[in-house]
């Protein structure tokens, strides 16, 4: 068994991310990779990664899609979550589950409140999407 506290995991500012050959800007967002392919030995099988996000007031993750599914669990605050079909406001205790290649974006609509949420993703193919970024 492995135990980690969010305060003990490095906080990484997310400024941009790549989707295919596009680089998309991200604002007011940081991530902590709580569980990933490099954490623990092979006995953990690494079929998923768990990330803890903090999004400052006005923070945004732009519209994007990716090969993995994800479940976003809001811990504190509210998010505007847009998919290809709908826009919803979600808050503390809500879960948003997206399928692979479902386009979506996230935004913190507040001028004052920080949002925290976890994002659990699966690790299809070689699992490279579940590796903690280098230097963290």
N, C-alpha and C positions, 0 to 999 in steps of 0.2 A: 504494500500500500504506500502511496505517495501523498503527502499533504503539502499544500502551498497556501500562503495567504496573499491576497492581491497586493498588499503593501510591499511584499518581498519580491515582486516580479517587476522588472524594468518597464517603465512607461515610455512608449515610443511615439513621437509625434508622427501623424500620418499627413503628409503634405500632398501626396499624389499616389496613384496606383495605376498599374498597367492592365489593360484588357486587350489582348491581342497586340496589335501594333500601336494602339492609342494610349496616350498618357493623360489621365484625367485628374484635374486638381481637386484636392480635398481641403476643407477649411475647418479649423477649430476642433479637430478630432485627434485623439490619441488612443493607443491600444496596448494592452498587456496580453501576451500569449501565455495563458495559464496552463494549457495542455497542448502539446504539439508533437510532431514526429521525433524531435530530438530529446524529448523529456521522458525519462524512464527507459527501460530495456526492451528487447524484442517481445518479451512476455506480455506487453501491453497492446500489441498488435496494431496500434495507431490507426484505427479506422476513422477517427475524427479529430478535430482540434477545437479547443474552447478558448475564445478570446473575450477579454473584458474591455469594453470601449467607454471612453468619456468624451462627450460632445459638448463643447462650450455653447453659450447662448449664440444663436445665429449660425452655428456650425452646419456644414453640409457634406454629404457624400453624394456625388452626382449620379445621374441615371447610368446604370451599367448592368451587365449580365455576365454570368460565369458558369463554368461547367459543373459546379458543385451545388448541392442543396444547402440551405442554411436556416437555422432557427434563431430568431432574435428575441430575447427575453428582456423586457424593459424592467429595470430595477428601480429607477427613480427618474422622475420628470416625464415629459411627453415628447413624442416624435411625430412628424408628418411622414408617413410612409406612402410612397407612390409606386404603383406597379403599372404594367402595360394596360390594365383594365380598370383600376380604381385608385382613389386617394383616400387614406384613412388616417385619423389621429389615434395614436395608441399611447398608453400610459403605463404606469407602474402596475406590474402583475400581468400585463398582456404579452402574448407570444405571437410573432409573425413568422410564418413558415413559407419559404420560397422554394420553388422547384428549380432544377438545373436549367439554365438559360432564360429564366424569367427576369425580364428587365425590371429594375427597381431603383429607387433613390431614397435617401433618408435626410431629414432636416430637423434641427431643433428650432421650433418657432418662437421660443421664449427670448426675451431681451435680458432676463435676469437669472434663469435657472439652468444649471448644468444638468445634462441627461447622462445616466449611466445605464448600460445594457450589456448583456452577454450575447455572443454570436457563436453558435456551434455549427461547424461545417463538416461535411464528410470529405474523404480524401480519395477521389477517384483516380484511376490510372496509376501513375507512379507516386502519387501522394505529395507531389512537390508544393501544392497549395497549402499543405499543412506543416510546412517547415517555418520555424521562427526566422524572421529576417536576420541576415548576418549583421554582426556588430551589436546585437542586443543581448 
